Amino acid sequence: MSGLKLFRTDTTNGGVTEVAPRLAEVEADVQGLVEAHMETLLGVRFLASEYGTGPVHGGRIDSLGLDENGSPVIVEYKRGVDAGVINQGLFYLAWLMDHRSEFEHLVRDRLGVTAASQVLWGGPRLICIAGDFTRYDVHAVREHRRSIDLVRYRLFGSDLLGLETVAPVSSAAQAPRRARRQAVARAAADVQGAPMVELANAVDEALLGLGEGVNRVERKQYRAYQRLRNFACLCPPQRSKLLVYLKVDPKDIDLVPGFTRDVSGLGHHGTGDLEVQLRTLRDVERAQGLFRASYAAA
């Protein structure tokens, strides 16, 4: 984002005008904007703002939320560059892990009993949104074993907001690629046996290989692949196929019977309105363009 230039085109006169990037006047402006549109911007359902951690800790968490996979999320904001934002967020993340029942009670009050019963404590997340980050910040999150996203923001003109993921890191991403392949192979073999192992490995490699910072989240009903938001959900193997759900608008592509299906408005595990049915390695190759489109959209 620091190197991004945005221009407004004038179709009448054929000219262009640069829209200068700027920081918010105060930190609260960024927080208010993100909290009002948190699900659209981050894929996180908003729970609470300025949440007090009690007299012992004596702090206030900027924003609390629950992501698409049920993982608890803490969001901390800084107007510009602040070396303390990561340590502050990690402090609150430790508090959250020690107060699980309190968080689940909050989820139950705001989102209902079902959401509270599905909170995924294996991968709580910290999202830091700031004007910029130092190289020391980037190094720190890469050395840490928590799921941390550094997100740089910029305001353009009076009505444009830009978000750029600087250094997404997750504990799942730290695992060696070979170990991840073996885990996928075991899961496929447990469900349907050897015929699905090679196909599951190929899908896993294709999705993880789309770019840096891809986080894989394991749920009982599906496996999510995410950047800041989910871009793909892989369901457990069926007898002869794998189902992948993508964040691609089905109206933007030519649907192919037996390969792609519009599931918007239909109940299914995971997130995404486009269902891709994979039966062979050739199907995985056919789906690469759809995988990339969904990854880019996230």
DOGU-654671 format. One line per 10 residues: number of its first residue (from 1); their letters; for each residue x, y, z of N, C-alpha, C, O. Coordinates in steps of 0.1 Angstrom, whole numbers, plus 2048, in hexadecimal, padded with zeros to 3 digits. Example, Ala and Ser with C-alpha at 12.3 -4.5 7.8 and 13.67 -1.06 7.14 Angstrom:
1> AS> 884,7C7,84E,87B,7D3,84E,884,7DF,84E,88E,7DF,855 | 880,7EA,847,889,7F5,847,881,800,84F,886,80B,850 $
This chain:
1> MSGLKLFRTD> 808,7F4,800,800,800,800,809,80D,800,805,817,7FA | 814,80C,807,81D,818,807,821,81C,7F9,824,827,7F7 | 822,812,7F0,826,815,7E2,81B,816,7D9,81D,819,7CD | 80F,815,7DD,803,815,7D5,7FF,823,7D1,7FF,82C,7DA | 7FD,826,7C5,7F7,833,7C0,7EA,831,7BA,7E7,828,7B2 | 7E0,839,7BE,7D3,838,7BA,7CF,845,7B2,7D2,850,7B6 | 7C9,843,7A6,7C6,84E,79D,7B7,84E,79A,7B1,843,798 | 7B1,859,799,7A3,85A,795,7A3,85F,786,7A9,869,783 | 79D,857,77E,79D,85A,770,791,863,76C,786,862,771 | 794,86C,763,78A,875,75E,787,871,74F,78E,874,746 $
11> TTNGGVTEVA> 77C,86A,74E,778,864,740,774,86F,737,775,86E,72A | 770,87B,73C,76C,886,733,778,88D,72D,778,88F,721 | 782,890,735,78D,897,730,799,88E,72D,7A4,893,728 | 798,882,731,7A3,878,72E,7AF,87A,737,7BA,875,734 | 7AE,881,742,7B9,883,74C,7B7,87A,758,7AD,873,75A | 7C1,87A,761,7C1,873,76D,7C6,87C,778,7CE,885,776 | 7C0,87A,784,7C4,882,790,7C8,878,79B,7C0,86F,79E | 7D3,87A,7A1,7D8,871,7AC,7CF,874,7B8,7CD,880,7BC | 7CB,869,7BF,7C4,86A,7CC,7CF,868,7D7,7D3,85C,7D8 | 7D2,872,7DE,7DD,870,7E8,7D9,868,7F4,7CE,86A,7F9 $
21> PRLAEVEADV> 7E1,85F,7F8,7DE,857,804,7E0,85F,810,7E9,868,811 | 7D9,85B,81B,7DB,862,827,7D8,859,833,7D1,84F,831 | 7DC,85D,83F,7D9,855,84B,7CC,85C,851,7C9,867,84E | 7C6,855,85A,7BA,85A,861,7BF,865,86A,7CA,866,86F | 7B5,86E,86D,7B8,879,876,7BB,874,884,7C5,878,88B | 7B3,86A,889,7B5,864,896,7B3,855,894,7AD,850,88B | 7B9,84D,89D,7B8,83F,89D,7A9,83A,89D,7A6,830,897 | 7A1,841,8A5,793,83D,8A6,78B,83D,899,782,836,897 | 790,845,88F,789,846,882,78B,838,87B,782,833,875 | 797,833,87C,79A,826,876,792,81B,87D,78C,813,876 $
31> QGLVEAHMET> 792,81B,88A,78B,811,891,77C,811,88E,776,807,88C | 776,81D,88E,768,81E,88B,764,819,87D,75A,813,87C | 76C,81C,874,76A,818,866,76A,809,865,762,803,85E | 775,803,86B,777,7F4,86A,76C,7ED,871,766,7E3,86D | 768,7F2,87D,75E,7EB,885,751,7EC,87F,749,7E2,880 | 74E,7F7,877,741,7F8,871,73F,7EE,865,734,7EB,861 | 74B,7EA,85F,74B,7E2,853,754,7D6,855,75B,7D2,84B | 755,7D1,861,760,7C7,864,75E,7BA,85C,768,7B4,857 | 752,7B5,85A,750,7A9,853,754,7AA,844,75A,7A1,83E | 751,7B6,83E,754,7B8,830,763,7BA,82F,769,7B4,825 $
41> LLGVRFLASE> 76A,7C1,838,778,7C4,836,781,7B9,83B,78B,7B6,834 | 77D,7B2,845,786,7A8,84B,781,79A,84C,788,790,84F | 774,798,848,76E,78B,84A,76C,787,858,76C,77B,85C | 76A,791,861,769,78F,86F,75B,795,874,758,7A1,871 | 754,78E,87B,747,793,881,74B,79B,88E,751,796,897 | 746,7A7,88E,749,7B0,899,742,7AC,8A6,736,7A9,8A6 | 749,7AC,8B1,743,7A9,8BE,743,7B5,8C8,739,7B8,8CE | 74E,7BC,8C9,74F,7C6,8D4,75A,7D0,8D1,764,7CC,8CA | 758,7DC,8D5,762,7E7,8D4,767,7EB,8E2,75F,7ED,8EB | 774,7EE,8E3,779,7F3,8EF,775,7EA,8FB,770,7EE,905 $
51> YGTGPVHGGR> 778,7DD,8F9,774,7D3,903,77E,7D3,90F,78A,7D0,90D | 778,7D5,91B,781,7D6,927,786,7C8,92B,77E,7BE,92B | 792,7C7,92F,798,7BB,934,799,7B9,943,79F,7B0,948 | 792,7C2,94A,791,7C1,958,79B,7C9,960,7A5,7CE,95A | 79A,7CA,96D,7A3,7D2,975,7B1,7CD,976,7BB,7D4,978 | 7B3,7BF,975,7C0,7B9,976,7C9,7BD,96A,7D4,7C2,96B | 7C3,7BA,95E,7CB,7BE,951,7CA,7CC,94E,7D4,7D2,949 | 7BF,7D3,951,7BE,7E1,950,7BF,7E6,942,7C4,7F1,93F | 7BA,7DF,938,7BB,7E3,92A,7AD,7E3,923,7A3,7DE,929 | 7AD,7E7,917,7A1,7E7,90E,7A5,7E2,901,7AE,7E8,8FA $
61> IDSLGLDENG> 79F,7D8,8FC,7A1,7D2,8EF,79A,7DB,8E5,78E,7DD,8E6 | 7A1,7DF,8DB,79A,7E8,8D1,78E,7E2,8CB,783,7E8,8CC | 78F,7D6,8C5,784,7CF,8BF,785,7C0,8C1,78F,7BA,8C1 | 779,7BA,8C4,778,7AB,8C5,76F,7A6,8BA,765,7AD,8B7 | 772,79B,8B4,76A,795,8AA,76C,786,8A8,773,780,8B0 | 764,781,89F,765,772,89C,765,770,88D,75D,776,886 | 770,769,889,771,768,87A,769,75E,874,761,757,87B | 76A,75C,867,761,753,85F,762,744,864,759,73D,862 | 76D,741,86A,76F,733,86E,76C,731,87D,76E,726,883 | 768,73B,884,765,73A,892,771,73E,89B,771,73B,8A7 $
71> SPVIVEYKRG> 77C,743,895,788,746,89D,786,754,8A4,782,75D,89D | 789,755,8B1,789,763,8B7,793,76C,8B1,79E,768,8AD | 78F,779,8B0,798,783,8A9,799,78F,8B2,78F,795,8B7 | 7A5,794,8B4,7A7,7A1,8BB,7AD,7AA,8B0,7B6,7A6,8A8 | 7A7,7B6,8AF,7AC,7C0,8A5,7B1,7CC,8AD,7AA,7D2,8B5 | 7BD,7D0,8AA,7C3,7DC,8B0,7C7,7E6,8A5,7CB,7E2,89B | 7C5,7F3,8A8,7C7,7FD,89E,7D1,807,8A3,7D2,80A,8AF | 7D8,80D,899,7E1,818,89C,7E0,821,890,7E0,81D,884 | 7E0,82E,892,7DF,838,887,7EA,837,87E,7E9,837,872 | 7F7,837,884,803,837,87C,80B,82B,87F,806,820,87F $
81> VDAGVINQGL> 818,82D,882,821,822,886,823,822,895,825,82D,89B | 821,816,89B,822,815,8A9,829,808,8AD,823,7FD,8AA | 835,808,8B2,83C,7FC,8B5,835,7F3,8BF,839,7E8,8C1 | 82C,7F9,8C7,826,7F1,8D1,819,7E9,8CE,814,7E2,8D6 | 814,7EB,8C1,807,7E5,8BE,808,7D6,8BE,7FE,7D0,8C3 | 812,7CF,8BA,813,7C1,8BA,813,7BB,8C9,80C,7B2,8CC | 81C,7C1,8D1,81D,7BD,8DF,810,7BF,8E6,80B,7B7,8EE | 809,7CA,8E3,7FC,7CD,8EA,7F2,7C3,8E5,7EB,7BE,8EE | 7F2,7BF,8D8,7E8,7B5,8D4,7EB,7A8,8D9,7E2,7A0,8DD | 7F8,7A4,8DA,7FB,797,8E0,7F7,796,8EF,7F3,78B,8F4 $
91> FYLAWLMDHR> 7F9,7A1,8F6,7F5,7A2,904,7E6,79F,905,7E2,797,90E | 7DE,7A5,8FC,7CF,7A2,8FD,7CC,794,8F8,7C2,78F,8FD | 7D4,78F,8EF,7D1,782,8EA,7D3,777,8F5,7CC,76E,8F6 | 7DE,77A,8FD,7E0,771,909,7D4,772,913,7D0,768,918 | 7D0,77E,915,7C4,780,91E,7B8,778,918,7B1,772,920 | 7B6,779,90B,7AA,773,905,7AB,763,907,7A1,75D,90A | 7B7,75D,906,7B8,74F,907,7B5,74B,916,7B1,73F,918 | 7B7,754,91F,7B4,751,92D,7A6,754,931,7A2,751,93D | 79E,75A,928,790,75E,92B,787,759,920,77F,760,91B | 788,74C,91D,781,746,912,772,746,915,76A,749,90C $
101> SEFEHLVRDR> 76E,743,921,75F,742,924,759,750,923,74E,752,91F | 761,75B,927,75C,768,926,75A,76C,917,74F,772,914 | 763,768,90E,762,76B,900,756,763,8FA,74E,769,8F3 | 754,757,8FE,749,74F,8F9,73C,754,8FD,732,754,8F6 | 73B,75A,909,72F,760,90E,72C,76C,906,720,76F,903 | 736,774,902,734,77F,8F9,72F,77B,8EC,726,781,8E6 | 735,771,8E6,730,76C,8D9,722,767,8DA,71A,76A,8D1 | 71E,760,8E5,710,75B,8E7,707,767,8E7,6FC,766,8E2 | 70B,772,8EE,702,77E,8EF,700,785,8E2,6F5,78A,8DF | 70B,785,8DA,70A,78D,8CE,706,785,8C1,700,78A,8B8 $
111> LGVTAASQVL> 70B,778,8C1,709,771,8B5,700,764,8B7,6FC,75E,8AD | 6FD,760,8C3,6F5,755,8C6,6FC,749,8CB,708,748,8CB | 6F4,73F,8CF,6FA,733,8D5,702,72B,8CC,70C,725,8CF | 6FD,729,8BF,704,721,8B6,712,726,8B3,71C,71F,8B3 | 714,733,8B1,721,739,8AF,72A,737,8BB,736,734,8B9 | 725,739,8C7,72D,737,8D3,732,729,8D4,73D,726,8D9 | 72A,71F,8D0,72E,711,8D1,738,70D,8C7,73E,702,8C8 | 73A,715,8BD,744,712,8B2,750,71A,8B2,758,71A,8A8 | 753,721,8BD,75F,729,8BE,76B,720,8BD,76C,716,8C4 | 775,724,8B4,781,71C,8B2,78C,722,8B9,792,72C,8B5 $
121> WGGPRLICIA> 790,71B,8C4,79B,721,8CC,7A9,71D,8C8,7B3,721,8CD | 7AA,714,8BD,7B7,710,8B9,7BF,71B,8B1,7CB,719,8B0 | 7B8,725,8AD,7BF,72F,8A5,7BA,73D,8A7,7B6,743,89D | 7BB,743,8B3,7B7,751,8B5,7BF,75A,8AD,7CB,757,8AB | 7BA,765,8A8,7C1,76E,89F,7C3,77C,8A5,7BA,781,8AD | 7CE,782,8A1,7D0,790,8A4,7D2,797,896,7DA,794,88E | 7CA,7A2,894,7CB,7AA,888,7CF,7B8,88D,7C8,7BF,895 | 7DA,7BD,888,7DF,7CA,88C,7DE,7D3,87F,7E3,7D0,875 | 7D6,7DE,880,7D4,7E7,875,7DA,7F4,879,7D7,7FA,883 | 7E3,7F9,870,7EB,805,873,7EF,80C,866,7EE,806,85B $
131> GDFTRYDVHA> 7F4,818,868,7F8,820,85C,804,819,856,806,81A,849 | 80D,813,85E,818,80C,858,81F,804,863,81B,805,86F | 828,7FB,85F,82F,7F2,869,83E,7F3,865,842,7F6,85A | 846,7F0,86F,855,7F0,86D,859,7E2,869,852,7D8,86A | 866,7E1,865,86B,7D4,861,86C,7CB,86E,86C,7BF,86D | 86E,7D1,879,86E,7CA,886,861,7C4,889,860,7B8,88E | 856,7CB,886,849,7C5,888,847,7B9,87F,842,7AE,884 | 84B,7BA,873,849,7AE,869,851,7A2,86E,84C,797,86E | 85D,7A5,873,866,79A,878,860,794,884,860,787,886 | 85A,79C,88D,855,797,899,849,78E,897,848,783,89D $
141> VREHRRSIDL> 840,791,88E,834,788,88C,838,77B,885,832,771,887 | 843,77C,87D,847,770,876,84E,766,880,84F,75A,87D | 853,76B,88B,859,763,895,84F,75E,89F,852,755,8A7 | 844,764,89F,83A,760,8A9,832,754,8A5,831,751,899 | 82B,74D,8AE,824,741,8AB,815,744,8AC,80D,73A,8AE | 810,750,8AB,802,753,8AB,7FE,758,89D,806,75B,895 | 7F1,757,89B,7EC,75C,88E,7EB,76C,88F,7E2,771,896 | 7F3,772,888,7F4,781,888,7F4,786,87A,7FB,782,871 | 7EB,790,878,7EB,798,86B,7EE,7A6,86D,7E8,7AD,875 | 7F8,7AB,866,7FB,7B9,866,7F5,7BF,85A,7F7,7BB,84E $
151> VRYRLFGSDL> 7EC,7C9,85C,7E4,7CF,851,7E7,7DE,850,7E4,7E5,85A | 7EC,7E2,845,7EF,7F0,843,7E2,7F7,83C,7DD,7F1,833 | 7DE,802,841,7D3,809,83B,7D7,817,835,7E1,81C,839 | 7CF,81B,82C,7D0,829,827,7C2,82E,823,7BA,826,81E | 7BF,83A,825,7B3,841,820,7B6,848,813,7C1,84F,813 | 7AE,848,80A,7AF,84F,7FD,7A3,858,7FB,798,853,7FA | 7A5,865,7F9,79A,86E,7F7,791,86D,803,795,86C,80F | 784,86F,800,77A,86F,80B,772,862,80D,76B,861,816 | 774,859,803,76C,84D,804,773,840,800,76C,836,7FD | 780,83F,801,787,833,7FD,790,82F,808,797,837,80E $
161> LGLETVAPVS> 790,822,80B,798,81C,815,7A0,810,80F,79A,808,808 | 7AD,810,811,7B6,805,80D,7BB,7FD,818,7C0,803,822 | 7BB,7F0,817,7C1,7E7,821,7CB,7DE,81A,7C8,7D8,810 | 7D7,7DD,820,7E1,7D4,81B,7E7,7CB,826,7EC,7D0,830 | 7E6,7BE,823,7EC,7B5,82D,7FB,7B5,82B,801,7B2,821 | 802,7B9,836,811,7BA,835,818,7AD,839,821,7A9,832 | 814,7A7,844,81B,79B,848,811,791,84F,811,791,85B | 80A,78A,847,801,780,84E,809,774,852,810,76E,84B | 807,770,85F,80F,764,864,805,75C,86D,7FD,762,874 | 806,74F,86C,7FE,747,875,806,73B,87A,810,737,874 $
171> SAAQAPRRAR> 801,735,885,808,72A,88A,808,71E,881,811,716,880 | 7FD,71D,879,7FB,712,86F,805,714,864,80A,70A,85F | 808,721,861,811,723,856,820,720,859,828,71E,851 | 823,71E,866,830,71B,86B,834,70D,868,840,709,868 | 82A,704,867,82C,6F6,866,833,6F3,858,830,6F9,84E | 83D,6E9,858,843,6E6,84C,839,6E1,841,82F,6DA,845 | 83B,6E4,835,832,6E1,82A,830,6D2,829,825,6CD,827 | 83A,6CA,82C,839,6BB,82B,830,6B6,836,827,6AD,833 | 830,6BC,842,827,6B8,84C,819,6BB,849,810,6B3,84C | 817,6C6,842,809,6CA,83E,804,6C0,834,7F8,6BC,835 $
181> RQAVARAAAD> 80C,6BC,82B,808,6B2,820,804,6A5,827,7FA,69F,823 | 80C,6A1,831,80A,694,837,7FC,695,83F,7F5,68B,83F | 7FA,6A0,845,7ED,6A2,84D,7E1,6A1,843,7D7,69B,847 | 7E2,6A7,838,7D7,6A7,82E,7D6,699,829,7CA,694,827 | 7E1,692,826,7E0,684,821,7D9,67B,82B,7D1,673,828 | 7DD,67D,838,7D6,674,843,7C7,677,844,7C0,66E,845 | 7C4,684,843,7B5,687,843,7AE,681,838,7A3,67B,83A | 7B3,681,82C,7AC,67C,820,7AC,66D,821,7A2,666,81E | 7B7,666,826,7B7,658,827,7AD,653,831,7A7,648,830 | 7AC,65A,83C,7A3,656,847,794,656,842,78C,64E,847 $
191> VQGAPMVELA> 791,65F,839,783,661,834,780,657,829,776,650,82A | 788,657,81F,784,64F,813,790,647,80D,78D,640,803 | 79B,646,814,7A6,63E,80F,7AF,644,805,7AE,650,802 | 7B8,63C,800,7C3,641,7F7,7BF,649,7EB,7C6,652,7E8 | 7B4,645,7E4,7B1,64D,7D8,7B0,65C,7D9,7B2,663,7D0 | 7AC,660,7E5,7AB,66F,7E7,7B7,676,7EC,7B8,682,7EC | 7C1,66E,7F0,7CD,674,7F6,7D4,67D,7EC,7D7,689,7F0 | 7D7,679,7E1,7DF,681,7D7,7D7,68D,7D3,7DD,698,7D2 | 7CA,68C,7D1,7C2,697,7CE,7C1,6A2,7D9,7C2,6AE,7D6 | 7C0,69D,7E5,7C0,6A6,7F1,7CD,6AD,7F2,7CD,6B9,7F5 $
201> NAVDEALLGL> 7D8,6A6,7F0,7E5,6AC,7F1,7E7,6B7,7E6,7EC,6C2,7E9 | 7E2,6B4,7DA,7E3,6BE,7CF,7DB,6CB,7D2,7E0,6D6,7CF | 7CF,6C9,7D7,7C7,6D5,7DA,7CE,6DD,7E6,7CE,6E9,7E5 | 7D3,6D6,7F0,7D9,6DD,7FB,7E5,6E5,7F6,7E7,6F1,7FA | 7ED,6DF,7EE,7F9,6E5,7E8,7F6,6F1,7DF,7FC,6FC,7E0 | 7EB,6F0,7D7,7E7,6FA,7CF,7E2,707,7D7,7E6,712,7D3 | 7DB,704,7E1,7D5,710,7E9,7E0,716,7F1,7E0,722,7F2 | 7E8,70E,7F8,7F3,714,800,7FE,71B,7F7,804,724,7FC | 7FF,717,7EB,809,71C,7E2,805,729,7DB,80D,72E,7D3 | 7F9,72E,7DE,7F5,73A,7D7,7FC,747,7DB,7FD,750,7D3 $
211> GEGVNRVERK> 802,747,7E7,809,753,7EB,80E,751,7FA,80A,747,800 | 815,75B,7FE,81A,75A,80C,80F,75D,816,805,764,813 | 810,758,822,807,75C,82C,7FA,755,82C,7F0,75A,832 | 7F9,74A,825,7EC,742,824,7EB,73A,831,7F4,733,835 | 7E0,73C,838,7DE,736,845,7D3,72B,843,7C9,72D,83C | 7D6,71F,848,7CC,714,847,7C6,711,854,7CD,70F,85E | 7B9,712,855,7B1,710,861,7A9,703,860,7A1,701,857 | 7AB,6FA,86A,7A4,6ED,86A,797,6EE,873,797,6F2,87E | 78C,6EB,86C,77F,6E9,873,77A,6DB,870,77F,6D4,866 | 771,6D6,878,76C,6C8,876,766,6C7,868,767,6BC,862 $
221> QYRAYQRLRN> 75E,6D1,864,757,6D0,858,75E,6D4,84B,75A,6D0,840 | 769,6DB,84D,771,6E0,841,77E,6E5,845,781,6E7,851 | 787,6E8,83B,794,6EE,83E,794,6FB,836,792,6FB,82A | 796,706,83D,796,713,837,7A4,718,834,7AE,715,83B | 7A6,71E,828,7B2,725,824,7AF,734,824,7A6,738,81D | 7B7,73B,82B,7B4,749,82C,7C1,752,82B,7CC,74E,82E | 7BF,75E,826,7C8,769,828,7C3,771,833,7C3,76C,83F | 7BE,77D,831,7B7,784,83B,7A9,77E,83D,7A4,77E,848 | 7A4,77A,832,797,773,832,798,765,82C,7A2,763,825 | 78E,75D,82D,78D,750,826,78D,752,817,786,75B,813 $
231> FACLCPPQRS> 795,74A,810,793,74B,801,790,73D,7FC,78C,73C,7F0 | 791,732,804,78D,725,800,78A,71C,80C,790,71E,816 | 780,714,80A,77D,70A,814,77C,6FC,80E,775,6FA,805 | 784,6F3,813,785,6E5,80E,77D,6DC,818,781,6DB,823 | 773,6D5,812,76B,6CC,81B,772,6BE,81B,77A,6BB,812 | 76F,6B6,825,775,6A8,825,771,6A0,818,766,6A3,813 | 77A,698,814,778,690,807,76B,688,808,768,682,812 | 764,688,7FD,759,67F,7FB,75E,673,7F3,76A,671,7F2 | 755,66A,7EF,75A,65D,7E9,762,660,7DD,76C,659,7DB | 75E,669,7D5,765,66B,7C8,769,679,7C4,76D,67C,7B9 $
241> KLLVYLKVDP> 767,682,7CE,76A,690,7CA,76D,698,7D7,76A,694,7E2 | 773,6A4,7D5,776,6AE,7DF,76E,6BA,7DB,76C,6BE,7D0 | 768,6C1,7E6,761,6CD,7E3,769,6D9,7E9,76C,6D8,7F5 | 76B,6E3,7E1,771,6EF,7E6,768,6FB,7E3,762,6FC,7D9 | 767,703,7EE,75E,70F,7ED,767,71B,7EC,770,71D,7F4 | 764,724,7E2,76D,730,7DF,765,73D,7E1,759,73D,7DF | 76C,748,7E4,766,755,7E4,767,75B,7D6,76D,765,7D4 | 760,755,7CD,75F,759,7BF,750,75B,7BC,748,752,7BF | 74C,766,7B6,73E,768,7B2,73B,75F,7A7,740,760,79C | 731,755,7A9,72E,74C,79E,729,753,792,729,74D,787 $
251> KDIDLVPGFT> 723,75F,793,71E,766,788,729,76B,77F,727,76F,773 | 736,76B,784,741,771,77C,748,766,773,751,769,76C | 743,759,775,74A,74F,76D,73F,746,766,734,747,769 | 744,73F,75C,73B,735,755,73B,728,75D,746,721,75D | 730,725,763,72F,719,76B,72F,70C,762,729,70C,757 | 737,702,766,738,6F6,75F,731,6EB,767,736,6E8,772 | 727,6E4,762,720,6DA,76A,72A,6CF,76E,732,6CA,766 | 729,6CA,77A,732,6C0,77F,740,6C5,784,748,6BD,789 | 742,6D2,782,74F,6D8,786,74D,6E4,78F,753,6E5,799 | 745,6EE,78B,742,6FA,793,733,6FB,794,72B,6F8,78C $
261> RDVSGLGHHG> 730,701,7A0,721,702,7A3,71F,70E,7AC,727,711,7B5 | 714,716,7A9,711,721,7B1,709,71C,7BE,6FE,716,7BD | 70F,71F,7CA,709,71A,7D6,705,726,7DF,702,725,7EB | 704,732,7D9,700,73E,7E0,6F1,73C,7E5,6E9,738,7DD | 6EF,73D,7F2,6E2,73B,7F7,6DF,72D,7FB,6D5,72A,801 | 6E9,724,7F8,6E7,716,7FC,6F0,713,808,6FB,718,809 | 6EB,70B,811,6F3,707,81D,6FF,6FE,81A,6FD,6F4,812 | 70A,701,81F,716,6F8,81D,720,6FB,827,720,706,82E | 72A,6F2,829,735,6F5,833,73F,6FE,82D,740,6FF,821 | 745,706,835,74F,710,831,748,71C,82B,73D,71F,82D $
271> TGDLEVQLRT> 751,724,824,74C,731,81F,74F,732,810,758,72C,80B | 747,73A,809,749,73B,7FB,73D,737,7F3,736,72D,7F6 | 73A,73E,7E8,72E,73C,7E0,730,733,7D4,727,72F,7CD | 73D,730,7D1,740,728,7C5,745,71A,7CA,74F,719,7D1 | 73E,70F,7C6,743,702,7C9,74A,6FC,7BE,746,6FD,7B2 | 756,6F7,7C0,75F,6F1,7B6,760,6E2,7BA,764,6DE,7C5 | 75C,6D9,7B0,75D,6CB,7B2,769,6C5,7AC,76B,6C6,7A0 | 771,6BF,7B4,77E,6B9,7AF,77E,6AA,7B0,77D,6A4,7BA | 781,6A4,7A4,781,695,7A4,78F,690,7A0,792,684,7A3 | 796,697,798,7A3,693,793,7AD,69E,794,7AA,6AA,797 $
281> LRDVERAQGL> 7BA,69B,792,7C4,6A5,792,7C3,6AF,787,7C6,6BB,789 | 7BD,6AB,77C,7BA,6B4,771,7B0,6BF,776,7B1,6CA,772 | 7A6,6BB,77E,79D,6C5,783,7A4,6CF,78C,7A0,6DB,78C | 7AE,6CB,794,7B5,6D5,79C,7BC,6DF,793,7BC,6EB,796 | 7C2,6DA,788,7C8,6E4,77E,7BE,6ED,778,7C0,6F9,776 | 7B2,6E8,775,7A7,6F0,76F,7A3,6FB,779,79E,706,775 | 7A4,6F8,786,79F,701,790,7A9,70B,795,7A6,714,79C | 7B5,70B,78F,7BF,714,794,7BC,723,792,7BE,72B,79B | 7B5,726,787,7B1,734,784,7A7,738,78E,7A7,744,793 | 79E,72F,792,794,733,79C,79A,734,7AA,796,73D,7B2 $
291> FRASYAAA> 7A4,72C,7AD,7AB,72D,7BA,7B2,73B,7BB,7B1,741,7C5 | 7B9,73E,7B0,7C0,74B,7B0,7B6,757,7B1,7B9,761,7B8 | 7AB,756,7AA,7A1,761,7AB,79C,763,7B9,79A,76E,7BE | 799,758,7C0,794,758,7CD,79F,75E,7D7,79C,765,7E0 | 7AB,759,7D5,7B6,75E,7DD,7B8,76D,7DB,7BA,774,7E5 | 7B7,772,7CF,7B8,780,7CD,7AD,788,7D3,7AF,793,7D8 | 7A1,783,7D3,796,78A,7D9,797,78B,7E8,791,794,7EE | 79E,782,7EE,7A0,782,7FD,7AB,78C,801,7AD,78D,80D $
